[in-house]
Amino acid sequence: MKQNRILSTIVIAQFGCTSIWFASNAVIDQLITAYSFPDNAMSVLTSAVQLGFIAGTLSYALLNLTDKYSPSTVFLISALIGASANYAITWVTPSLLYFSSLRFLVGFFLAGIYPVGMKIAADYSQKGLGKSLGYLIGALVIGTALPHLLRGSFNDLSWQVVFVSTSALCATGGILIRIFVPDGPHRRPAQKIKLNQTFLIFRDKKFTSAALGYFGHMWELYTFWALVPAIISFSVSSETSISPSILSFGVIGIGSVACIVAGRLSQHIEPSRIAYANLLGSGLCALGAGLLVIIGYPPLIYGFLLVWGWLVIADSPMFSTLVANSAPAHLKGSALTLVNCIGYAITIISLLCIGYLYRSFGLYFALPALAIGPVLSWILHQQDNHNKTPVIKHEKITTNR
């Protein structure tokens, strides 16, 4: 079927393009050793990408680029520039300043890849969007986990090869989209650019509710992924000969399967039910994680992490579906991009706050704080449902006697 071919192409392109996102994480040890980068180089380079993504999504959303112009063309241009910035790291003078600047550019143009890929999928899938986004975000998860697999499997791999290969994947993904995925039949282009128009969509209560759920999910997601290697090194790796990086890949990578399963379930179950069930489950995992670390039984901890790794991302395609379905058709791309922008800004705040707790008090206190976002979003959702409950008025019946 044509739609299945389109979806497969988008998924392959999304994986190839998002492989540049955490390329530096796969080779950070080599960079620190070869060029005497400081120990915090990984956090600096990762933050540069995230900040670039935030700046990019804000720019794309304010200018309504994906609604004003062809999403496939925006995707291609963003992929080619992002791939070039990623590749340029192999020929600039090795310094943390230059690398950080180029990683910022990579993040900026990823704003024209990840949310735009969701926009393209939405233009092809008015029905069954949850399934499409499940596969799409599943591809992103594998791309996120890939550096851990590379680090655990190819210790002698040159860092230049990693950047060159991921750049090639990114450029190829952009070309695939432009050639094989024309603008979808449900696209409604914006007539003109209005800088304040995108923010006005928050007046819609249904859209705001979906966005708030996504924001609570983002408070937990990336900080959990960042802490997975630390949790495994502290509690699991001493009891097994398997590389901590391979174990980390398992915990993060299982989320890809979770996204696909959630997407397929959304064809039979309301996406909001799936989203908030997983959100609540991951929040409860966060609350109980500190106690589990204290217990210190490695097989139990790793099994728990696999469950958490599943729940923490399975709600993502569902929240993106809710956001897309509640946004005006002519602003769907900008709405997805703006919500991504705010969500990733929240990840920076979360990383800083939870990172401080981790350095100051240890995992026992840091991990439960990850529940703040999911629990608050779940409470707000429950209140919203309560307010929507219709009030049945009982009329007094009188009879003439």
Secondary structure, DSSP 8 states (H G I E B T S, - for coil): -HHHHHHHHHHHHHHHHHTTTTHHHHSHHHHHHHH---TTHHHHHHHHHHHHHHHHHHHHHHTTHHHHS-HHHHHHHHHHHHHHHHHHTTTS---HHHHHHHHHHHHHHHTTTHHHHHHHHHHH-SSSHHHHHHHHHHHHHHHHHHHHHHHHH-TT--HHHHHHHHHHHHHHHHHHHHHH----TT----SS--TTTGGGGGGSHHHHHHHHHHHHHHHHHHHHHHHHHHHHHHHTGGG-SS-HHHHHHHHHHHHHHHHHHHHHHTTTS-HHHHHHHHHHHHHHHHHHHHHHHHH--HHHHHHHHHHHHHHHHHTHHHHHHHHHHHS-GGGHHHHHHHHHHHHHHHHHHHHHHHHHHHHHH-HHHHGGGGGHHHHHHHHHHHHHHHHHS------------
